Amino acid sequence: MQDNSKKIYFLSDFHLGAPNAAASLVREKKIVAFLDFVKHSAEKIFIVGDIFDFWYEYTKVVPKGYVRLLGKLAELTDAGIEIYFFVGNHDMWMKDYFQTELNIPVYFEPKTFNFNHKKFYIGHGDGLGPGDHGYKFIKKVFRNRLCQWLFGQLHPTWGINLANYFSRKSRAKTGSSDEIFLGEDNEWLVIYAKTILQKEHFDYFIFGHRHLPLTIKLNEHSTYINLGDWIRSFTYAEFDGETVSLKKWEQ
């Protein structure tokens, strides 16, 4: 049962590290300011994928930077605020750093939750729904443990620079397409949510990945929400115990 004096927050797609260190630092400080603002009202915080534009955990090495955000997350969990992280397509190579250092559970697939008698279906959203077969194949390769191990044999200087190069190429290819609403009948995650609803009821489907703030009523009792991003929209969702609202961080 949720404490009705507290709220649950959802946000995603920070892509820290992109397009360069200076621009990333501005966004990182803005995210930290938001987390500092909600720390007194938050019972739980869900970060729904792509914190980083690239992340790979070697056995004894993690990527350089992001100390402001990581320190703030540690401060919040130390204070008893539950934080959950769902890996995205840019930071899927998580291992146990968040669990051991920050006390944050990490999920690699969508997961269901019940809060105050409301059912939530939460995930990053990449590779769900119809279409996008090329990415779905690449995702299987990237999730393969042997492929991850082989990448880990590269020195971090080579491995991280190589990954950052391909990440930039991916963003250049997609451009601003993530900002374009395809219509309810063509949005893959909306189609996916409607398919799930045929089997089981959920009050809220919450996803990231699309970089487009969306709230769509799927039926009288079920709502689809895409969280947008912290690159252009600076949006998040807030559950007050009764309803989920999509909001914009203006400060």
C-alpha positions, 0 to 999 in steps of 0.5 A: 500500500502506498503512503498517500502523503508520498508520490511515485515519480517516473522519468527516462531517457537522459542519454548522459554523455551525448552529444558531448561532455559540456551539454551532458553536464548541463542536463545532469545538473538539471536532473540532479536538481529535479531529484533534489526537489522531489526527495521530500515527497518521493516514496519511489522513483522509477528511471525507465531506461537510457540514463547513459548514452552508453554504459558498459561495466567491466569487472573492475571499471565503469565509464568515467563521469556522472558523479553528480547523478550517481551521488544523488541516487546514492543519497536518495536510497540511503535516505530510504527512497526506493529507486528502480532502474529499467535498462534501455537500448543504450545502457543494456550492458548493466551488471551489478554496479547499481545494485551493490553501490547504489542499492538500486534493482535493475530490470532487463524486461518489463515488470508489473507493479501494484500501487494503491490498487492500481496495476502498472506495466513498466518498461523501457519499451525498446524491441516491443510491439510489431516491426523493428525486426533489425533492432530486435536482432541486434538486441539479441546479439547485444544481450548474448553473454558471449558477445558481451564477454568478447566486448569486455576483452577490449581495453576500456579506451578502445571499447568505450570509444568504439561504442560511443562512435556507434551510438553517435551514428545511431542518433544521426540516423534516427535524427528527430524521428523520435519526436514525431507522433505516428498516430495511435494506430501506428505507435508500436508501444501503443499496439503492444499495450493494447495486445497486453490488455486483451489478456490482462488489465492494467491501469497504466502502461509506462514506457520510455524510449520514444523521447515523445511525451504521450498520454493516450487513453486505451480504454475507459480504465487503462492509460498509456504514458510515454515519459518523453526525455531529458534532452528536449522535453524534460518531462516526467510522470507523477502518481499521487495515489489515484492518478498518473499525470505527465508533467514538465520540469520547468526550473 
